[in-house]
Amino acid sequence: MATRRAPIPVLLVLGPLVAGVAPARADTARQWDFRVTLDDQPIGDHLFSSTASGSDRQVSSEASFVVRILGIVAYRYRHHAVEQWRGNCLTGLAATTEENGKISRVRADAVGTAAPGETAAQALDGCVMSFAYWNPAILKQARLFNAQTGRAENVQLKPLGNGTIDVRGEPVVAARWRITGPAQPIDLWYSPEGEWIGLDSTVSGGRRLSYRLR
């Protein structure tokens, strides 16, 4: 949403939540279905789906937002990405983003050669992660690959203690972590079991963007 928007269009409990978040379960198939709001008004959804076979995992991400002012569409955003993982290392990515009619495409893999029509293509340098909020290992990273821009970005992550957020209509005590970097700060929320359950960020105009599990 302006000021080098973070990808929107995505983790360590042996003791108190402030010490970390429990590792995510190694399920072969999982989904994170988020309701997305802007200043508490619904604007769309963002669905993450993950399937795994051994140490290999594929994660798809599908976001669709529409912001209306007095019934008129003021902003429209769609993002689709498919990521390939081996353990905690991103091995391939293909993403398409449409923002107010402008389309960009990014692909990253071991080679990094651009295909016709792609805006950006990049070779993945070593073991790098994307903004994979669903993965507990993200909390230990200092560099994350941006699926929307095709660039690796330096980031800082720090715990902000515990809080309570509403999830599926119920209050849940959660650990809060903040990502800072080139874009606006992003606050991530994790349950005691290590499930990613929420996201908050300030976007253009000082408005509050929030994700909450349905």
DOBAMAR-111189 format. One record per residue: residue number from 1; residue in three letters; x, y, z of N, C-alpha, C in turn. Coordinates in pm, whole numbers, plus 32768, in hexadecimal, padded with zeros to 4 digits. Example, Ala and Ser with C-alpha at 12.3 -4.5 7.8 and 13.67 -1.06 7.14 Angstrom:
BEGIN
{1,ALA,{8527,7DC7,830C},{84CE,7E3E,830C},{8528,7EB6,830C}},
{2,SER,{8505,7F1F,82C4},{8557,7F96,82CA},{850A,8003,8313}},
***
This chain:
BEGIN
{1,MET,{8055,7F8A,8000},{8000,8000,8000},{8056,8077,8000}},
{2,ALA,{80AD,80AC,7FF5},{8104,811C,7FDE},{8178,810F,803E}},
{3,THR,{81D8,8164,802C},{8253,8163,807B},{8294,80D9,8078}},
{4,ARG,{82AF,80A6,8001},{82E8,8021,7FEC},{82A1,7FB7,803C}},
{5,ARG,{8227,7F9E,8016},{81CE,7F43,805C},{820D,7EBC,8072}},
{6,ALA,{81FA,7E85,80E8},{8226,7DFC,8102},{81CD,7D9C,80B6}},
{7,PRO,{81FF,7D1E,809F},{81AC,7CBF,8056},{8129,7CA5,809E}},
{8,ILE,{80B8,7CB3,8059},{8037,7CA0,809A},{7FE5,7C45,8042}},
{9,PRO,{7FE1,7CAA,8045},{7FFA,7C82,7FE8},{7FF9,7CC5,7FDB}},
{10,VAL,{81AA,7AC8,8196},{8194,7A98,81F0},{81F5,7A74,8213}},
{11,LEU,{8280,78E6,85EC},{82B9,7896,8589},{8324,785A,85DE}},
{12,LEU,{8361,782C,86D8},{83CC,77E6,871A},{8379,77E0,8790}},
{13,VAL,{82D1,76A9,88F1},{82D2,7704,895E},{82F8,76AB,89CF}},
{14,LEU,{8367,76CF,89E4},{8399,7686,8A55},{83A3,76EB,8AC5}},
{15,GLY,{8330,7712,8AFB},{832F,777C,8B5D},{82D2,77EB,8B32}},
{16,PRO,{82E3,7865,8B67},{828A,78D5,8B47},{828D,78F6,8AB3}},
{17,LEU,{821E,792D,8A81},{8214,7952,89F5},{827E,79B6,89CD}},
{18,VAL,{82A2,7A10,8A29},{8303,7A77,8A05},{838A,7A3A,89E1}},
{19,ALA,{83A2,79BD,8A07},{8420,797D,89E6},{8422,794A,8957}},
{20,GLY,{83AF,7940,8919},{83AC,7911,8890},{8326,78D5,886E}},
{21,VAL,{8320,7893,87FD},{82A6,7855,87CD},{82C5,77C5,87AA}},
{22,ALA,{826A,776D,87C7},{8282,76DF,87AE},{8292,76C2,871B}},
{23,PRO,{82E3,765E,86F3},{82F1,763C,8666},{826B,7612,862B}},
{24,ALA,{8254,7638,85AB},{81D9,7611,8567},{81D7,757A,8552}},
{25,ARG,{8160,753F,854D},{8152,74AF,8539},{817C,748A,84AA}},
{26,ALA,{81B5,7413,849F},{81E5,73E5,841C},{8176,739D,83D1}},
{27,ASP,{80FF,73D8,83CA},{8091,739C,8381},{80B2,7397,82EC}},
{28,THR,{807C,7333,82A6},{8093,732B,8216},{803F,7391,81CA}},
{29,ALA,{7FCD,73BB,8202},{7F79,7420,81C0},{7F40,747E,822A}},
{30,ARG,{7F4B,7501,820F},{7F17,7565,826C},{7EE1,75DC,821E}},
{31,GLN,{7E88,7627,8261},{7E55,76A3,8227},{7E4F,770F,8293}},
{32,TRP,{7E68,778C,8266},{7E54,7800,82BB},{7DF9,785E,826C}},
{33,ASP,{7D7C,786A,8297},{7D17,78B7,824F},{7CFC,7936,829D}},
{34,PHE,{7D2D,79A7,826C},{7D26,7A25,82B5},{7CBB,7A83,827D}},
{35,ARG,{7C6F,7ABD,82D5},{7C17,7B2E,82B4},{7C6A,7BAC,82C2}},
{36,VAL,{7C66,7C03,825E},{7CBA,7C7A,825C},{7C63,7CF6,826E}},
{37,THR,{7C8C,7D4F,82C8},{7C42,7DCB,82E1},{7C9F,7E43,82D5}},
{38,LEU,{7C63,7EB4,82B6},{7CA9,7F34,82B4},{7C5B,7F92,830F}},
{39,ASP,{7C9B,7FBD,837C},{7C54,800B,83E3},{7BD4,7FC4,840E}},
{40,ASP,{7BE0,7F41,8423},{7B74,7EEB,8454},{7B04,7ED4,83EF}},
{41,GLN,{7B14,7F02,8374},{7AB2,7EEA,830C},{7AE4,7E7B,82AE}},
{42,PRO,{7A93,7E13,8295},{7AC2,7DA6,823F},{7AE0,7DD5,81B1}},
{43,ILE,{7B53,7DA9,817B},{7B78,7DCC,80F2},{7B99,7D51,809E}},
{44,GLY,{7B9E,7CDA,80DC},{7BBD,7C64,808C},{7BF3,7BF3,80E0}},
{45,ASP,{7C43,7B9E,80A1},{7C78,7B29,80E7},{7D00,7B04,80AF}},
{46,HIS,{7D48,7AB2,80FB},{7DCA,7A80,80D1},{7DD5,79F0,8101}},
{47,LEU,{7DDE,7993,80A2},{7DE2,7904,80C0},{7E6B,78CC,80A0}},
{48,PHE,{7EA5,7885,8102},{7F22,783D,80F0},{7F04,77A9,80F9}},
{49,SER,{7F37,7759,809A},{7F24,76C8,809B},{7FAC,7686,808D}},
{50,SER,{7FC3,761F,80E0},{8044,75DE,80E2},{8033,7547,80D9}},
{51,THR,{8083,7508,8083},{8087,7476,807B},{8119,744B,8080}},
{52,ALA,{8134,73DA,80C3},{81BE,73AF,80D6},{81CE,731C,80B4}},
{53,SER,{8247,72FD,8087},{826E,7272,806F},{82FE,7265,809D}},
{54,GLY,{8314,7224,810E},{839A,721E,8147},{83C8,72A9,816D}},
{55,SER,{843F,72D0,8141},{8474,7355,8161},{844A,73BE,80FB}},
{56,ASP,{8404,7393,8090},{83D8,73F1,8028},{834B,7422,8046}},
{57,ARG,{8336,74A3,802B},{82B3,74DF,8047},{8291,7544,7FDA}},
{58,GLN,{8210,7548,7FB4},{81DF,75AF,7F5A},{8178,7602,7FA3}},
{59,VAL,{8187,7685,7F98},{812C,76E1,7FDA},{80F3,7742,7F74}},
{60,SER,{806F,7749,7F6B},{802F,77AA,7F13},{7FEF,7818,7F66}},
{61,SER,{7FF0,7891,7F2F},{7FBB,7907,7F73},{7F61,7952,7F13}},
{62,GLU,{7EE7,796F,7F3F},{7E84,79B2,7EE9},{7E42,7A22,7F38}},
{63,ALA,{7E5B,7A9F,7F0E},{7E23,7B13,7F52},{7DCC,7B63,7EF2}},
{64,SER,{7D5F,7B9A,7F26},{7D08,7BEF,7ED6},{7CCC,7C5A,7F31}},
{65,PHE,{7CED,7CDB,7F16},{7CBB,7D4B,7F66},{7C76,7DB0,7F0B}},
{66,VAL,{7C09,7DE8,7F3C},{7BC6,7E57,7EF8},{7BA2,7EBF,7F62}},
{67,VAL,{7BD3,7F39,7F51},{7BB4,7FA7,7FAD},{7B54,8006,7F67}},
{68,ARG,{7AE2,801F,7FA5},{7A7E,8078,7F6C},{7A6D,80F4,7FC3}},
{69,ILE,{7A59,8164,7F83},{7A3A,81E1,7FC8},{79B6,8215,7F8F}},
{70,LEU,{7951,8220,7FE4},{78CC,8249,7FB9},{7899,81F2,7F46}},
{71,GLY,{78B8,8170,7F4F},{788A,8111,7EED},{78DB,8109,7E6E}},
{72,ILE,{7940,815E,7E61},{7994,815F,7DE9},{7A18,8119,7E08}},
{73,VAL,{7A44,80C2,7DAD},{7AC2,807A,7DC2},{7B37,80DC,7DBA}},
{74,ALA,{7B80,80EA,7E2A},{7BF3,8142,7E30},{7C76,80F8,7E25}},
{75,TYR,{7C74,8078,7E44},{7CEF,802A,7E3F},{7CCB,7F97,7E2C}},
{76,ARG,{7D14,7F55,7DD1},{7CFE,7EC7,7DB9},{7D86,7E81,7DB4}},
{77,TYR,{7D8D,7E0E,7DF8},{7E0C,7DC6,7E03},{7DF3,7D31,7DFA}},
{78,ARG,{7E41,7CED,7DA7},{7E3D,7C5B,7D9F},{7ECD,7C28,7D9A}},
{79,HIS,{7EE4,7BBB,7DE1},{7F6A,7B81,7DE4},{7F5E,7AEA,7DE9}},
{80,HIS,{7FA9,7AA7,7D90},{7FAD,7A15,7D90},{803E,79E9,7D89}},
{81,ALA,{8064,798E,7DE2},{80EE,795C,7DE3},{80EE,78C7,7E02}},
{82,VAL,{814C,7881,7DC5},{8164,77F5,7DE4},{81F8,77E7,7E07}},
{83,GLU,{8214,77B3,7E7E},{829D,77A5,7EAE},{82BF,7712,7EBF}},
{84,GLN,{833C,76EF,7E9F},{8371,7669,7EB5},{83DB,7671,7F22}},
{85,TRP,{83D2,7614,7F82},{842D,7614,7FF4},{846E,758C,8005}},
{86,ARG,{84E9,758E,8037},{852A,7514,8068},{855C,7534,80F4}},
{87,GLY,{851A,74F9,8157},{8535,7521,81E0},{850C,75B3,81F2}},
{88,ASN,{8568,7605,8228},{854D,7693,823A},{858B,76E9,81CD}},
{89,CYS,{85AF,76AC,815D},{85EE,76F5,80EF},{858E,7701,8079}},
{90,LEU,{857C,7779,8049},{852B,7792,7FD2},{8579,7764,7F58}},
{91,THR,{853D,770B,7F07},{8582,76D8,7E90},{8545,7709,7E0E}},
{92,GLY,{84CE,7743,7E14},{8490,7777,7D9B},{8416,77CA,7DBD}},
{93,LEU,{83F9,782D,7D69},{8387,7885,7D81},{8357,78BE,7CFE}},
{94,ALA,{82D3,78C4,7CEE},{8295,7909,7C7C},{8220,795A,7CB2}},
{95,ALA,{821F,79DC,7C98},{81B9,7A33,7CD1},{8187,7A97,7C6A}},
{96,THR,{8106,7AB5,7C71},{80C8,7B1C,7C1D},{807B,7B7A,7C77}},
{97,THR,{8091,7BFB,7C66},{804D,7C61,7CB6},{8007,7CC4,7C5A}},
{98,GLU,{7F8A,7CE1,7C78},{7F3F,7D48,7C2F},{7F13,7DB2,7C92}},
{99,GLU,{7F40,7E2C,7C7D},{7F21,7E9A,7CD7},{7EE8,7F0E,7C87}},
{100,ASN,{7E66,7F24,7C99},{7E20,7F8E,7C4E},{7E3A,7F81,7BB7}},
{101,GLY,{7E33,7F06,7B87},{7E41,7EED,7AF7},{7ECF,7ED9,7AC7}},
{102,LYS,{7F34,7EF7,7B18},{7FBF,7EE5,7AF1},{7FED,7E5A,7B1C}},
{103,ILE,{8020,7E0C,7ABC},{8046,7D82,7AD7},{80DE,7D74,7ADA}},
{104,SER,{8111,7D2D,7B3E},{819F,7D0C,7B44},{81AE,7C77,7B61}},
{105,ARG,{8218,7C3D,7B2D},{8232,7BAE,7B40},{82C1,7B9B,7B70}},
{106,VAL,{82D2,7B3D,7BCC},{8356,7B1F,7C04},{836A,7A89,7C03}},
{107,ARG,{83E1,7A5F,7BDB},{8406,79D3,7BE7},{8491,79C9,7C22}},
{108,ALA,{84A4,796B,7C7B},{8528,7954,7CB6},{8540,78BE,7CBE}},
{109,ASP,{85BA,7897,7C9B},{85DF,780A,7CA6},{8677,7803,7CAB}},
{110,ALA,{86AD,778B,7C97},{873D,777A,7CA2},{8788,77BE,7C31}},
{111,VAL,{8743,77D8,7BBF},{8786,7812,7B4B},{876D,78A8,7B42}},
{112,GLY,{86EF,78D0,7B4C},{86CE,795E,7B4B},{86C2,799D,7AC3}},
{113,THR,{86AB,794E,7A5A},{869C,7983,79D3},{860B,79AF,79BC}},
{114,ALA,{85F7,7A26,798B},{8571,7A5B,7976},{852E,7A17,7901}},
{115,ALA,{84AE,79FD,7911},{845C,79C9,78A5},{8411,7A3D,7864}},
{116,PRO,{83E1,7A2D,77E8},{8398,7A9B,77A6},{8323,7ACD,77FA}},
{117,GLY,{8319,7B51,7808},{82AB,7B8E,7851},{82C2,7B9E,78E5}},
{118,GLU,{8333,7B6C,7919},{834C,7B78,79A7},{838C,7BFF,79C7}},
{119,THR,{835F,7C3C,7A34},{8398,7CBB,7A5F},{8420,7CA7,7AA0}},
{120,ALA,{842F,7C3B,7AEC},{84AC,7C23,7B32},{84C4,7B8E,7B3F}},
{121,ALA,{8541,7B65,7B30},{8569,7ADB,7B47},{85F0,7ADE,7B8D}},
{122,GLN,{8602,7A8A,7BEF},{867A,7A91,7C40},{86A4,7A07,7C6C}},
{123,ALA,{8727,79EF,7C70},{875B,7972,7CA6},{875A,797C,7D3F}},
{124,LEU,{8726,7915,7D80},{8725,7912,7E12},{87B2,78F6,7E44}},
{125,ASP,{87E3,794E,7E99},{886C,7947,7EC9},{8871,78FD,7F4D}},
{126,GLY,{889A,787F,7F4A},{88A4,7831,7FC4},{881B,780F,7FFD}},
{127,CYS,{8816,77F6,807E},{8798,77D5,80C1},{8755,7856,80EE}},
{128,VAL,{86EF,787E,80A4},{86A8,78FA,80C1},{8615,78DB,80D8}},
{129,MET,{85D3,792A,812B},{8543,791C,8142},{84FB,7993,8106}},
{130,SER,{847E,797F,80E1},{8426,79EE,80BB},{83E4,7A22,813A}},
{131,PHE,{8383,7A7D,812A},{8336,7AAD,819D},{82CF,7A41,81C1}},
{132,ALA,{8304,79CE,81ED},{82B3,7957,820A},{8286,795C,829C}},
{133,TYR,{8220,79AD,82B7},{81F4,79C2,8340},{81C8,7940,8384}},
{134,TRP,{819F,78DE,8334},{816E,785F,8368},{81DE,7807,839F}},
{135,ASN,{825B,7828,8382},{82CD,77D4,83A8},{8316,780D,8422}},
{136,PRO,{8322,77C4,8491},{8365,77F7,8509},{83F4,7825,84F0}},
{137,ALA,{8437,77EC,848C},{84C3,7810,8473},{84D3,78A0,8446}},
{138,ILE,{8467,78E1,841B},{8472,796C,83EE},{84A3,79C8,845D}},
{139,LEU,{8489,79A2,84DA},{84AD,79F7,854B},{8543,7A00,8562}},
{140,LYS,{8590,79AC,851F},{8621,79AD,852F},{8668,79EA,84B7}},
{141,GLN,{861D,7A21,8458},{8659,7A4F,83DB},{8682,7AE2,83E2}},
{142,ALA,{86EA,7B03,8395},{8715,7B8E,8386},{8701,7BBE,82F8}},
{143,ARG,{86D3,7B63,829F},{86BF,7B86,8212},{864B,7B32,81DE}},
{144,LEU,{85EC,7B71,8199},{8578,7B2B,8164},{8562,7B54,80D3}},
{145,PHE,{8537,7AF4,8083},{851D,7B0D,7FF5},{848F,7B3F,7FE3}},
{146,ASN,{8481,7BB0,7F9E},{8400,7BEF,7F87},{83C3,7BBD,7F05}},
{147,ALA,{8356,7B70,7F0F},{8317,7B34,7E9A},{82D6,7B9C,7E3F}},
{148,GLN,{82C1,7C15,7E70},{8281,7C7B,7E1E},{82E6,7CCE,7DCF}},
{149,THR,{835F,7CE1,7E09},{83C3,7D33,7DC6},{8433,7CE1,7D86}},
{150,GLY,{8444,7C62,7DB1},{84B0,7C10,7D7D},{8537,7C31,7DB9}},
{151,ARG,{8538,7C73,7E2D},{85B6,7C97,7E6E},{85BE,7C5C,7EFB}},
{152,ALA,{8637,7C3C,7F26},{864E,7C14,7FB1},{865F,7C92,8004}},
{153,GLU,{861D,7C98,8077},{861E,7D11,80C9},{8655,7CF1,8155}},
{154,ASN,{86A6,7D4D,8188},{86D6,7D40,8211},{8666,7D63,8272}},
{155,VAL,{8654,7D10,82D7},{85E8,7D25,8337},{861C,7D0D,83C4}},
{156,GLN,{85D0,7D41,8425},{85EB,7D27,84B1},{856A,7CF3,84F0}},
{157,LEU,{8575,7C8D,8544},{8500,7C56,8589},{851A,7C5B,8620}},
{158,LYS,{84B3,7C85,8669},{84C2,7C89,86FA},{843D,7C6A,873D}},
{159,PRO,{8441,7C27,87B1},{83C6,7C0A,87FA},{8394,7C86,8843}},
{160,LEU,{830F,7C97,8847},{82D2,7D09,888C},{827E,7CDC,8901}},
{161,GLY,{8293,7C5F,8930},{8246,7C2F,89A2},{81C2,7BF1,8977}},
{162,ASN,{816B,7BDD,89DA},{80EC,7B9A,89C2},{8079,7BFD,89BB}},
{163,GLY,{800F,7BD4,8978},{7F96,7C24,8971},{7F20,7BC8,8957}},
{164,THR,{7EAC,7C03,8947},{7E33,7BB5,892B},{7DF1,7BEB,88AD}},
{165,ILE,{7DD3,7B91,8850},{7D8D,7BB9,87D6},{7D15,7B5C,87C3}},
{166,ASP,{7CB3,7B8B,8777},{7C3E,7B38,8759},{7C5B,7ADF,86E1}},
{167,VAL,{7C44,7A5E,86F2},{7C56,79FC,8688},{7BDB,79A5,8681}},
{168,ARG,{7B99,79A6,8610},{7B1F,7958,85FC},{7AB8,7978,8669}},
{169,GLY,{7AB2,79F9,868E},{7A4E,7A25,86EF},{7A73,7A10,8780}},
{170,GLU,{7AEC,79DE,879C},{7B15,79C3,8825},{7B99,7A0B,8843}},
{171,PRO,{7BA8,7A41,88BF},{7C28,7A7F,88E4},{7C94,7A14,88F5}},
{172,VAL,{7D09,7A2F,88BC},{7D79,79D0,88C4},{7DF5,7A1A,88F3}},
{173,VAL,{7E38,79E3,8959},{7EB7,7A1B,8985},{7F21,79F4,891E}},
{174,ALA,{7F6D,7A55,88ED},{7FCA,7A3B,8880},{804D,7A85,8894}},
{175,ALA,{80B6,7A4E,8857},{8139,7A90,8856},{813E,7AEF,87DE}},
{176,ARG,{8172,7B65,87F5},{8179,7BCB,878D},{820A,7BE3,8764}},
{177,TRP,{8223,7BDD,86E2},{82A9,7BF7,86AB},{829F,7C66,8644}},
{178,ARG,{8307,7CB6,863A},{8307,7D24,85D9},{8378,7D13,8574}},
{179,ILE,{8353,7D20,84F3},{83B5,7D23,8487},{83C7,7DB4,845B}},
{180,THR,{8444,7DE1,845B},{8462,7E66,8425},{84C9,7E56,83B6}},
{181,GLY,{84C3,7EB1,8355},{851D,7EAC,82E3},{84FF,7F1F,8287}},
{182,PRO,{850B,7F0C,8202},{84F1,7F79,81A4},{8461,7FA9,81A5}},
{183,ALA,{8403,7F50,81C0},{8376,7F74,81BC},{8344,7F99,8247}},
{184,GLN,{82C1,7FB4,8252},{8286,7FD1,82D3},{8294,7F59,832F}},
{185,PRO,{82A3,7F6F,83B4},{82AB,7EFE,8411},{822F,7EA5,8408}},
{186,ILE,{8244,7E24,841C},{81D8,7DC2,841C},{81DA,7D79,84A1}},
{187,ASP,{8169,7D76,84E6},{815C,7D2A,8563},{8119,7CA5,8545}},
{188,LEU,{8159,7C39,8572},{8127,7BB1,855F},{80FC,7B79,85E5}},
{189,TRP,{8090,7B27,85E5},{805B,7AEC,865E},{805D,7A53,8651}},
{190,TYR,{808B,7A10,86BD},{8093,797E,86BF},{8054,7948,873F}},
{191,SER,{8008,78DC,872E},{7FC8,789B,87A1},{8031,7850,87F2}},
{192,PRO,{800E,7823,886E},{806C,77D4,88BD},{8098,7754,8876}},
{193,GLU,{8045,7723,881B},{8068,76A9,87D0},{80BE,76C5,8755}},
{194,GLY,{80DD,7745,873D},{8132,7769,86CC},{80E7,7785,864B}},
{195,GLU,{8062,778F,8651},{8015,77AB,85D8},{8015,7841,85BC}},
{196,TRP,{802F,7864,853F},{8023,78F0,8516},{7F90,7914,8513}},
{197,ILE,{7F68,7977,8562},{7EDA,7995,8570},{7EB5,7A27,8550}},
{198,GLY,{7F18,7A7D,8537},{7EF3,7B07,851B},{7F67,7B5A,84E9}},
{199,LEU,{7F45,7BCB,84AE},{7FA7,7C2A,847A},{7F6B,7CB5,8483}},
{200,ASP,{7FBD,7D18,84A5},{7F93,7DA4,84A8},{8002,7DFA,846B}},
{201,SER,{7FDA,7E5E,841D},{803C,7EBA,83E5},{7FF8,7F40,83C9}},
{202,THR,{8047,7FAA,83CC},{8015,802E,83A6},{803B,8048,8315}},
{203,VAL,{7FD8,806B,82C3},{7FF0,807E,8235},{7FD7,8111,8211}},
{204,SER,{7FCE,812C,818F},{7FC1,81B5,815E},{7F51,8201,81A5}},
{205,GLY,{7F6F,827E,81CA},{7F0D,82D1,820C},{7EFB,82B2,82A0}},
{206,GLY,{7F56,8262,82D8},{7F4C,823F,8365},{7EDD,81DD,8385}},
{207,ARG,{7EAA,8196,8320},{7E3D,8139,8336},{7E73,80B3,8366}},
{208,ARG,{7E20,8068,83AF},{7E49,7FEC,83EE},{7E18,7F74,839F}},
{209,LEU,{7E76,7F26,836A},{7E57,7EAB,8323},{7E65,7E37,8384}},
{210,SER,{7E00,7DDE,8388},{7E03,7D6D,83E6},{7DDA,7CEC,83A2}},
{211,TYR,{7E1D,7C7F,83CA},{7DF7,7BF7,83A4},{7DC9,7BAE,8422}},
{212,ARG,{7D58,7B67,8418},{7D2D,7B10,8486},{7CF8,7A8E,844A}},
{213,LEU,{7D1D,7A1D,8486},{7CEB,799D,8455},{7C54,799A,845C}},
{214,ARG,{7C17,7961,83F6},{7B86,7952,83F7},{7B5F,78EA,845F}},
***
